[in-house]
């Protein structure tokens, strides 16, 4: 079973234009993502996919495998699907494509292993999503953070920017989880996914995962404990990441 990783990145992010090249400790954000993802040892290929020449030039200067993709994609997974077709690796139906979002500069390699585990253990699972336990109330109420609820088997029921599951007072024991920006698809199912039109709940919540659920398919969570790993949606998130990264052990492995 082959495993490839694709990092989609574009300059025109609605909440933070130009964020892939925003510098954190002097290094562009997307470079943090690529270098940390590259610490995962199981790749058959790791690629940068973008529609912006500035981002492509960074990847090419670092000798990363880099692909230009359409500027018409509004969802990251559609860009990933195009890149998977162009990557030069012949993928069988059950080979795995991992989307590592370009705004996850504090990801850990074991998050990638976690997302792969359900696919490796259960042949019927078509796709997975990293589901990180929410450890504090600020994250629970933050509309920039996508929350996720699932059934007892671990299949996703719904994803929302609202605080779910609802509770009057936030206790960690409520089981609230947030989406981490790492997703994995079997090759055949990524093609099914991108062949579907944007769905109503996907548009309302601005979340690709709801396209899967709206069409009667299932996505399995990859549970992960609460950890100081932050996605970047707005400039204040970048400040938070920079503050936490100074003590981050992975940063010490790849900084120049």
C-alpha positions in Angstrom: 0.0 0.0 0.0 1.5 3.3 -1.1 1.1 6.5 1.0 1.6 9.9 -0.4 1.2 13.3 1.3 0.1 16.5 -0.4 0.3 19.9 1.2 -2.2 22.3 -0.4 -1.5 26.0 -0.1 -2.8 29.2 -1.6 -2.3 32.9 -1.0 -5.9 33.9 -1.2 -7.1 32.6 2.2 -10.2 34.6 3.1 -9.4 35.2 6.7 -5.6 35.7 6.3 -4.5 36.5 2.8 -0.9 35.5 2.1 -0.6 33.3 5.2 1.4 30.4 3.6 4.4 32.8 3.3 3.8 34.5 6.7 7.0 34.1 8.7 7.0 32.3 12.0 10.4 32.6 13.7 11.8 33.8 10.4 10.5 30.8 8.4 7.5 30.8 6.1 4.5 29.0 7.6 4.3 26.5 4.8 7.9 25.6 5.3 7.3 24.7 8.9 4.5 22.4 7.6 6.6 20.7 5.0 9.6 20.2 7.2 7.5 18.7 10.0 5.5 16.5 7.7 8.8 15.3 6.2 9.7 13.9 9.6 7.1 11.2 9.1 9.1 8.2 7.8 6.4 6.3 5.9 5.9 8.5 2.8 6.2 7.2 -0.8 6.1 10.8 -1.8 5.5 14.2 -0.1 4.4 17.1 -2.4 3.5 20.8 -2.3 0.4 21.8 -4.3 -0.4 25.4 -5.1 -2.0 27.7 -7.6 0.4 30.6 -6.7 3.8 31.1 -8.3 5.2 32.7 -5.1 4.6 29.5 -3.1 5.8 27.3 -6.0 9.1 29.2 -6.1 9.6 28.6 -2.4 9.1 24.9 -2.9 11.3 24.7 -5.9 14.1 26.7 -4.1 13.9 24.1 -1.3 14.0 21.2 -3.8 10.6 19.9 -2.7 8.4 18.1 -5.2 6.0 21.0 -6.2 3.0 21.1 -8.5 1.0 23.9 -9.9 -2.7 23.4 -9.7 -5.9 25.2 -10.9 -6.7 28.5 -9.3 -10.4 27.6 -9.4 -10.4 25.3 -6.4 -12.2 26.7 -3.3 -11.7 23.6 -1.2 -8.3 22.1 -0.2 -9.3 18.5 -1.0 -10.2 19.4 -4.6 -6.6 20.8 -5.0 -5.2 17.6 -3.4 -7.1 15.4 -5.8 -5.7 17.3 -8.8 -2.2 17.0 -7.4 -2.6 13.3 -6.7 -3.3 12.8 -10.5 -0.2 14.8 -11.4 2.3 13.5 -8.8 3.8 10.8 -11.1 3.1 7.9 -8.7 0.8 5.2 -10.0 -1.8 4.8 -7.3 -4.0 1.8 -6.9 -7.6 2.1 -5.6 -6.7 1.5 -2.0 -3.5 3.4 -1.8 -3.7 6.3 0.6 -3.5 10.1 -0.1 -3.0 12.3 2.9 -3.9 15.9 2.9 -1.7 17.9 5.3 -3.2 21.4 5.4 -0.7 24.2 4.8 -1.8 26.1 7.9 -0.7 23.5 10.5 2.8 24.7 11.4 2.8 22.7 14.7 1.8 19.3 13.4 3.5 16.2 14.8 4.5 13.2 12.6 2.6 10.9 14.9 -0.6 12.8 13.9 0.0 11.5 10.4 0.4 8.0 11.8 -2.8 8.4 13.7 -4.8 9.3 10.6 -3.4 6.3 8.7 -4.1 3.8 11.4 -7.9 3.2 10.8 -7.3 2.9 7.1 -4.5 0.3 7.7 -6.6 -1.7 10.2 -10.1 -1.6 8.6 -10.2 -2.1 4.8 -13.8 -0.8 4.6 -13.0 2.6 6.0 -12.7 5.0 3.0 -11.3 8.1 4.7 -10.3 9.6 8.1 -9.8 12.9 9.8 -7.6 13.9 12.7 -9.8 14.6 15.8 -8.0 16.3 18.6 -9.5 16.5 22.1 -10.5 20.0 23.0 -8.8 20.8 26.3 -10.1 24.4 27.0 -13.2 26.4 26.7 -11.8 29.1 24.5 -11.2 26.5 21.7 -14.7 25.1 22.3 -16.3 28.5 21.5 -13.9 29.7 18.8 -15.8 29.8 15.4 -12.5 29.5 13.6 -12.1 26.0 15.1 -14.1 23.2 13.5 -15.7 20.9 16.0 -16.6 17.3 15.3 -19.0 14.8 16.8 -19.0 11.0 16.1 -20.8 7.8 16.9 -19.6 5.0 19.1 -17.8 3.3 16.2 -15.9 6.6 15.5 -17.7 7.6 12.3 -18.3 11.3 12.0 -21.9 12.5 12.5 -21.3 16.2 11.9 -18.7 19.0 11.9 -19.5 22.5 12.8 -18.0 25.9 13.8 -20.5 26.0 16.6 -19.6 24.5 20.0 -20.8 20.9 19.8 -21.8 18.7 21.5 -23.8 21.4 23.4 -23.3 21.7 27.1 -24.2 24.6 29.5 -20.8 24.5 31.1 -17.7 23.2 29.3 -16.1 20.2 31.0 -13.3 18.4 29.3 -15.2 15.1 30.0 -17.8 16.1 27.4 -15.7 14.5 24.7 -15.6 17.6 22.5 -13.0 17.2 19.6 -11.7 19.6 17.0 -10.6 18.8 13.5 -6.8 18.9 13.0 -5.8 19.7 9.5 -4.8 16.2 8.4 -7.1 14.0 6.4 -6.5 10.7 4.6 -8.4 9.1 1.7 -8.2 5.9 -0.2 -7.4 6.8 -3.7 -10.7 5.5 -5.1 -12.8 7.5 -2.5 -11.0 10.8 -3.1 -12.1 10.5 -6.7 -15.7 9.8 -5.6 -15.5 12.8 -3.2 -14.3 15.3 -5.8 -16.9 14.1 -8.3 -19.6 15.2 -5.9 -20.8 18.8 -6.0 -20.4 21.1 -3.0 -23.1 20.2 -0.5 -25.4 22.5 1.5 -23.8 21.8 4.9 -20.3 22.0 3.4 -21.1 25.5 2.2 -22.9 26.6 5.4 -20.1 25.4 7.7 -17.3 25.9 5.2 -16.0 22.4 5.9 -15.2 19.8 3.2 -16.1 16.9 5.6 -19.7 17.7 5.5 -19.8 16.9 1.7 -19.0 13.3 2.7 -21.8 13.2 5.3 -24.3 15.0 3.2 -24.0 12.3 0.5 -24.4 9.4 2.8 -20.8 8.3 3.1 -18.8 8.0 6.4 -15.5 9.4 7.6 -13.7 7.7 10.5 -12.1 9.8 13.2 -8.4 9.4 14.2 -8.5 10.3 17.9 -5.6 12.3 19.2 -5.1 13.8 22.7 -5.3 17.5 23.6 -2.0 19.1 22.6 -0.6 22.6 22.0 -0.9 22.4 18.2 -2.7 25.3 16.6 -4.0 25.9 13.1 -3.5 29.4 11.7 -6.7 31.1 10.5 -6.0 34.7 11.3 -2.9 36.8 12.3 -3.5 36.4 16.0 -3.2 32.6 15.6 0.3 33.2 14.1 1.3 35.1 17.2 0.0 32.2 19.4 2.0 29.7 17.4 5.2 31.7 17.6 4.8 31.9 21.4 4.4 28.2 21.8 6.9 27.1 19.2 9.9 28.5 21.0 9.7 25.6 23.4 8.6 23.0 20.8 11.1 20.1 20.4 10.4 19.5 16.7 11.3 23.1 15.9 14.8 22.5 17.2 15.2 19.6 14.7 14.7 21.6 11.5 15.5 25.2 12.3 18.4 26.7 10.4 
